[in-house]
């Protein structure tokens, strides 16, 4: 979800922000940005804060994907 600069107008509806992946593979975050600021980050403190939020969530998704792969490999080995 994304709010405009004064945090009053929702720019991206929650349904559009969600990909619909199964399980806990998604985490929708609220950014303080306009429509263009959703996909690019500048030098302002707001942009740095938004970037940190997005990059943290990408790292978490990556870590969870690795855990799921390791679990799948372990279960597969156990079933042999």
C-alpha positions as a LaTeX table, in Angstrom:
\begin{tabular}{lrrr}
\hline
Residue & $x$ (\AA) & $y$ (\AA) & $z$ (\AA) \\
\hline
Unk1 & 0.00 & 0.00 & 0.00 \\
Unk2 & 1.26 & 3.50 & $-0.69$ \\
Unk3 & 0.09 & 6.81 & 0.69 \\
Unk4 & 0.79 & 10.18 & $-0.85$ \\
Unk5 & 3.32 & 12.56 & 0.73 \\
Unk6 & 0.92 & 13.95 & 3.34 \\
Unk7 & $-0.35$ & 10.43 & 4.20 \\
Unk8 & $-3.95$ & 11.18 & 3.34 \\
Unk9 & $-4.62$ & 9.50 & $-0.01$ \\
Unk10 & $-4.05$ & 5.82 & $-0.68$ \\
Unk11 & $-2.25$ & 5.65 & $-4.05$ \\
Unk12 & $-2.12$ & 1.87 & $-4.43$ \\
Unk13 & $-5.12$ & $-0.12$ & $-3.16$ \\
Unk14 & $-4.31$ & $-3.07$ & $-0.91$ \\
Unk15 & $-5.77$ & $-5.52$ & $-3.45$ \\
Unk16 & $-3.38$ & $-4.17$ & $-6.09$ \\
Unk17 & $-0.43$ & $-4.40$ & $-3.72$ \\
Unk18 & $-1.08$ & $-8.08$ & $-3.03$ \\
Unk19 & 0.19 & $-10.72$ & $-5.45$ \\
Unk20 & $-1.92$ & $-13.48$ & $-3.93$ \\
Unk21 & 0.94 & $-15.85$ & $-3.11$ \\
Unk22 & 0.07 & $-18.72$ & $-0.79$ \\
Unk23 & 1.08 & $-18.80$ & 2.86 \\
Unk24 & 3.16 & $-16.05$ & 4.42 \\
Unk25 & 5.13 & $-15.21$ & 1.29 \\
Unk26 & 3.88 & $-11.63$ & 1.14 \\
Unk27 & 4.17 & $-8.70$ & 3.47 \\
Unk28 & 2.40 & $-5.54$ & 2.39 \\
Unk29 & 4.05 & $-2.39$ & 3.71 \\
Unk30 & 2.85 & 1.19 & 3.79 \\
Unk31 & 5.17 & 3.66 & 2.04 \\
Unk32 & 5.01 & 7.42 & 2.37 \\
Unk33 & 5.30 & 8.18 & $-1.36$ \\
Unk34 & 3.41 & 9.33 & $-4.41$ \\
Unk35 & 2.79 & 7.08 & $-7.41$ \\
Unk36 & 6.29 & 7.63 & $-8.82$ \\
Unk37 & 7.96 & 7.19 & $-5.44$ \\
Unk38 & 6.69 & 3.65 & $-5.10$ \\
Unk39 & 9.32 & 2.34 & $-7.50$ \\
Unk40 & 12.25 & 4.76 & $-7.14$ \\
Unk41 & 14.02 & 6.26 & $-4.19$ \\
Unk42 & 15.76 & 9.63 & $-3.92$ \\
Unk43 & 17.99 & 11.27 & $-1.35$ \\
Unk44 & 15.34 & 12.59 & 1.04 \\
Unk45 & 14.92 & 11.08 & 4.49 \\
Unk46 & 11.45 & 9.86 & 3.52 \\
Unk47 & 12.87 & 8.07 & 0.49 \\
Unk48 & 15.66 & 6.54 & 2.58 \\
Unk49 & 13.07 & 5.34 & 5.12 \\
Unk50 & 10.93 & 3.86 & 2.35 \\
Unk51 & 13.97 & 2.15 & 0.82 \\
Unk52 & 14.98 & 0.66 & 4.17 \\
Unk53 & 11.47 & $-0.70$ & 4.67 \\
Unk54 & 11.35 & $-2.24$ & 1.19 \\
Unk55 & 14.88 & $-3.67$ & 1.34 \\
Unk56 & 14.24 & $-5.17$ & 4.79 \\
Unk57 & 11.13 & $-6.91$ & 3.47 \\
Unk58 & 12.98 & $-8.22$ & 0.41 \\
Unk59 & 15.65 & $-9.68$ & 2.70 \\
Unk60 & 12.96 & $-11.33$ & 4.85 \\
Unk61 & 11.24 & $-12.85$ & 1.81 \\
Unk62 & 14.63 & $-14.17$ & 0.64 \\
Unk63 & 15.42 & $-15.70$ & 4.06 \\
Unk64 & 12.00 & $-17.35$ & 4.21 \\
Unk65 & 12.44 & $-18.75$ & 0.70 \\
Unk66 & 15.79 & $-20.28$ & 1.72 \\
Unk67 & 14.23 & $-21.82$ & 4.83 \\
Unk68 & 11.41 & $-23.30$ & 2.73 \\
Unk69 & 13.91 & $-24.75$ & 0.24 \\
Unk70 & 15.96 & $-26.29$ & 3.04 \\
Unk71 & 12.84 & $-27.77$ & 4.62 \\
Unk72 & 11.67 & $-29.18$ & 1.29 \\
Unk73 & 15.09 & $-30.74$ & 0.67 \\
Unk74 & 15.13 & $-32.27$ & 4.16 \\
Unk75 & 11.63 & $-33.72$ & 3.79 \\
Unk76 & 12.48 & $-35.06$ & 0.34 \\
Unk77 & 15.60 & $-36.78$ & 1.68 \\
Unk78 & 13.64 & $-38.30$ & 4.54 \\
Unk79 & 11.06 & $-39.78$ & 2.15 \\
Unk80 & 13.64 & $-41.67$ & 0.11 \\
\hline
\end{tabular}
